[in-house]
């Protein structure tokens, strides 16, 4: 069920980027750069290749997969470890979340959205949400959509509802390689690892990420977290040893108990909707989830069956 969602979301991206471009938002860094799935063991790659083949019929964007020797893989990503082989998946893409969010907000404002920064709470009367309060002002609405990530559970507490979403801290390292053009390098996904390397423009390489369950909202960069991310990254790409460590970003993934997203109405409150629980897949499936929840709010037929993602399974 998670893969079905992720696959649909990946195929939605080109349409989204086209629409953004038509509105004049061209600088979102979305680029089809491909992906290298790396391993030291050919058998591990063979199992992964079989998995990909099984999915290709429903995922044409994958493209023609190649099994590369170390020499072949280093033509795409020169800093790889000498022991690694790779599967090259040409259809993979990457995007900068900050640029994408900025573009979406710009277009929303062009279309009449009133953006109100501040800490919000829900206002409720007679079992229905009448709107949202920010500071001392109430903004009335026929329907309200909560997309508050790991903080969403706090919004429901006043109504004696518990949303089973927990923050999972992620620490992500940003490196730069002066005078090296990394804009066309592929994403690196080591077999059996939750870590990754994502190259961008401006000689930037992102290595991620820790997955710190039970972290709470502890907004700290930790020695062990940074060590874990750097160790994983440098093991795969020792050529990054001399890169400049420019930034460590910290965020909190909203994790549902079954690791599937929560999309739909809040039980017992007819006009309150939720989009949450995307976990580490927010950039992959977030835009598509936005499309799905907007279809629901406007009473349109959904692009996919949303039954497995109904929020009631995570609310008590």
Residue pairs with C-beta under 8 A, 6 or more apart in sequence:
1 260
1 308
1 309
2 259
2 260
2 281
3 55
4 304
5 260
5 261
5 285
5 288
5 289
5 304
5 309
6 281
6 284
6 285
7 55
7 58
7 59
8 288
8 303
8 304
9 284
9 285
9 286
9 287
9 288
9 289
10 59
10 61
10 93
10 284
11 59
11 61
12 287
12 288
12 291
13 30
13 93
13 95
13 287
16 287
17 28
17 30
20 26
20 28
20 103
20 104
20 107
23 106
23 107
23 110
25 103
25 106
25 107
27 99
27 103
28 95
28 96
28 99
28 100
28 103
29 94
29 95
29 96
29 99
29 100
29 200
29 201
30 93
30 94
30 95
30 100
31 93
31 94
31 95
31 183
31 184
32 90
32 91
32 92
32 93
33 92
33 93
33 94
33 184
33 185
33 186
33 187
33 199
34 63
34 76
34 88
34 89
34 90
34 91
34 92
34 186
34 187
35 88
35 89
35 92
35 186
35 187
35 188
35 189
36 68
36 73
36 76
36 77
36 80
36 86
36 87
36 88
36 89
36 186
36 187
36 188
36 189
37 45
37 48
37 86
37 87
37 89
37 189
37 190
37 191
38 73
38 80
38 84
38 85
38 86
38 188
38 189
38 190
38 191
38 236
39 45
39 48
39 84
39 85
39 86
39 190
39 191
39 192
40 83
40 84
40 85
42 85
44 191
44 192
45 67
45 85
45 86
45 87
45 191
48 87
48 191
49 65
49 67
49 87
52 62
52 65
52 87
52 89
53 65
55 62
56 62
56 65
59 91
61 91
62 89
62 90
62 91
63 89
63 90
63 91
64 90
65 87
65 88
65 89
65 90
66 72
66 87
66 88
67 85
67 86
67 87
68 76
68 85
68 86
68 87
68 88
69 85
70 80
70 82
70 83
70 84
70 85
70 86
72 86
72 88
73 80
73 84
73 85
73 86
73 88
74 80
76 86
76 88
76 185
76 186
77 185
77 186
77 188
77 199
77 237
78 239
79 237
79 238
79 239
79 240
80 86
80 188
80 236
80 237
80 239
81 235
81 236
81 237
81 238
84 236
88 186
92 186
92 187
94 187
94 198
94 199
94 200
95 283
96 200
97 282
97 283
100 283
100 287
104 287
105 115
108 115
109 115
116 134
116 139
118 134
118 135
119 134
120 132
120 133
120 134
120 155
121 132
121 133
121 155
121 158
122 129
122 131
122 132
122 133
122 144
122 146
122 155
122 156
122 158
122 159
122 272
123 129
123 130
123 131
123 132
123 133
123 138
124 130
124 158
124 159
124 269
127 268
127 269
127 270
128 269
128 270
128 271
129 141
129 144
129 269
129 271
129 272
130 138
130 140
130 141
131 138
131 139
131 140
131 141
131 144
132 138
132 139
132 141
132 144
133 139
142 271
143 271
143 272
143 273
143 297
144 271
144 272
144 273
145 273
145 274
145 275
145 293
145 297
146 152
146 155
146 266
146 272
146 273
146 274
146 275
146 276
147 275
147 276
148 154
148 155
148 276
149 252
149 254
149 276
150 165
150 166
150 167
150 168
150 217
150 252
150 253
150 254
150 255
152 163
152 165
152 254
152 274
152 276
153 162
153 163
153 164
153 165
156 162
156 163
156 266
156 315
159 269
161 266
161 268
161 315
161 316
162 315
162 316
163 274
163 276
163 311
163 314
163 315
164 256
164 257
164 314
164 315
164 316
165 254
165 255
165 256
165 262
165 276
165 277
165 314
166 213
166 214
166 254
166 255
167 215
167 216
167 217
167 252
167 253
167 254
167 255
168 211
168 212
168 213
168 215
168 252
168 253
168 254
168 255
168 279
168 280
169 210
169 212
169 215
169 218
169 225
169 250
169 251
169 252
169 253
170 208
170 209
170 210
170 211
170 212
170 250
170 251
170 252
170 253
170 280
171 208
171 209
171 210
171 212
171 221
171 222
171 225
171 226
171 228
171 229
171 248
171 249
171 250
172 206
172 207
172 208
172 209
172 229
172 248
172 249
172 250
172 251
173 206
173 207
173 208
173 226
173 229
173 230
173 233
173 245
173 247
173 248
174 204
174 205
174 206
174 207
174 245
174 246
174 247
174 248
174 249
175 204
175 205
175 206
175 207
175 233
175 240
175 243
175 244
175 245
175 246
176 202
176 203
176 204
176 205
176 243
176 244
176 246
177 203
177 205
177 240
177 243
177 244
178 203
178 244
179 203
180 203
181 203
182 199
182 200
182 201
182 203
182 204
182 205
183 199
183 200
183 201
183 202
185 199
186 199
187 196
187 197
187 198
187 199
188 196
188 197
188 198
188 236
188 237
189 196
190 196
190 232
190 236
193 232
194 209
194 211
194 280
195 207
195 208
195 209
195 229
195 232
195 233
195 236
196 207
196 208
196 209
197 205
197 206
197 207
197 233
197 236
197 237
198 205
198 206
198 208
199 205
199 206
200 206
204 246
205 233
205 237
205 240
205 243
207 229
207 230
207 232
207 233
207 240
208 229
209 229
209 280
210 225
210 228
210 229
211 253
211 280
212 225
213 255
215 252
217 252
219 250
220 250
221 248
221 250
226 248
230 245
233 240
234 240
234 241
253 278
253 279
253 280
253 282
254 276
254 277
254 278
254 279
255 277
255 279
256 262
256 276
256 277
256 279
256 314
257 314
258 313
258 314
259 277
259 279
260 277
260 308
260 309
261 275
261 276
261 277
261 278
261 279
261 281
261 285
261 289
261 309
262 274
262 275
262 276
262 277
262 309
262 310
262 311
262 313
262 314
263 274
263 275
263 289
263 292
263 293
263 296
263 306
263 309
263 310
263 311
264 273
264 274
264 293
264 296
264 306
264 309
264 310
264 311
265 272
265 273
265 274
265 296
265 311
266 272
266 273
266 274
266 311
266 315
267 311
267 312
267 315
273 293
273 296
273 297
274 311
275 289
275 290
275 292
275 293
276 311
277 314
278 285
278 286
278 289
291 303
292 302
292 303
292 304
292 306
295 301
295 302
295 303
296 302
296 306
